[in-house]
């Protein structure tokens, strides 16, 4: 269980972060190329900078794992808790004395933390319900604070890091090593997998594969690789898509209360554009609707492509607007020039 | 660790629905005698054949929706219905009401009710006369009774302990089947409850205590005709009912109320089938009702 390839060399000089400057720590994290390992892949340094800019007062270690069949974060917390907490303290050292909070959804991990106790870090237990691990939902359940979908939590005073990210921060700063592997739920079992391993080399070839959980993952081929954001590799679901029967279960389970069924209707209809664009963008891809759908409709894949389409449409509108403004300005300039020229001719004539 | 319960696929949902209908079907067959078995067989065979003819694929038949449609029509028709009338009802239901609109998920009207109403209007004499489920006996006597008071009627053999004779037990069995579906979380509890509330309120208001114009207490109306079958198995069809909560409440309350008004003020013994079709027309409108708001953006 949890065999990890031993590291034979360090990439950097180990850093004594307690005696180091904030900028040195940030530079080290940047050099290690760390990104959020919970799934979104947001650059760690950018998040920290934004936290400094907006004077974030809370850092949350997100160990809430509520996707069906994914246990990578749990396994990390069970076996590497001290390293994760060290990573949380390092992240805390970059800000001005923030509150450090470890949020977990697993009763036994919570109990283990409480029994041991840790100075300066609070552990909070969150209900083990679908999509509770999403950062805005998590902040909502911890502090009953609602983060608007147009702002980052760091702009509202909260920084949320996945526990695997904090583990990687700890290794990069304290031990001086770049992330080279990560814990992945591999066909139902937690395993350390080297990054950039091709799925085809893991074994079980030929079968349809999914990167990520049954709910939120995407179809993958043997040539796809395990990346920093891969939390699970599973077999694809072999369930053929059927017609939507408008049962409304997707609407009922959506934690954002989005009109999933109406969005699906717009996405599937031949007559575009998608008018529910702000709703489409508000989807945080928890996959609750996919799990519920009795007709095996790949709702998440459809919503993701709709998001791209909405973004393209927005960019097109911005470009159109710019072009119009440019045309107006150009016409204005030409008009001005001709006026100046005619006045010049007039003046010359008067001479 | 799997906490998001994977919803059953459509075919398994339909299997549970069929399972919940089986006790009622057995009692229905026992009440109707051998003839009802002919209606039942014809309906089921016609449903499968029509579905195959419309989709030309074996895969579609496995979702079970056609079988449920055939079964519901068989439960609505009286045992005395000629087999060809049952076959026509199923043909209209599946070919016209379902596949002409684009197949499963695209139909506007509940297929079973559309087929049943079509033969109800085309062959009223054959379908109403000895009707066993959609009212007949007790409800039929109420609709065509002249000046008899409800107390006098209650003494007749058409009335049972609290509902219509025999059919009260059929309704009890359908109620249990419906509660099973709710317990399995396959249908929302709100919808059938609101149908019964809608019907109960209207019948309570109209019930004047037993004059010749009275149409019985809410309890009698709940356990007469096809009330429980319609409330739990027909009105809850996901395709032809609103999926948002507000729409669902309005849909179900009006369905119960309109069915009760038809029972009282029309010459048809039972109005549930018509009420379902009337409300189906409003479903696209009800889907537009405001829903729980999205968090601020």
Interface residues (C-beta under 8 A of the other chain):
Chain A: X66 X67 X68 X69 X70 X71 X74 X128 X129 X130 X146 X148 X149 X150 X215 X239 X240 X242 X243 X244 X245 X246 X247 X248 X249 X251 X252 X256 X257 X258 X259 X261 X262 X278 X279 X282 X288 X291 X292 X293 X294 X295 X296
Chain B: X1 X2 X3 X4 X5 X6 X7 X8 X9 X10 X13 X59 X63 X103 X104 X105 X106 X238 X239 X242 X243 X244 X287 X291 X292 X293 X294 X295 X296 X297
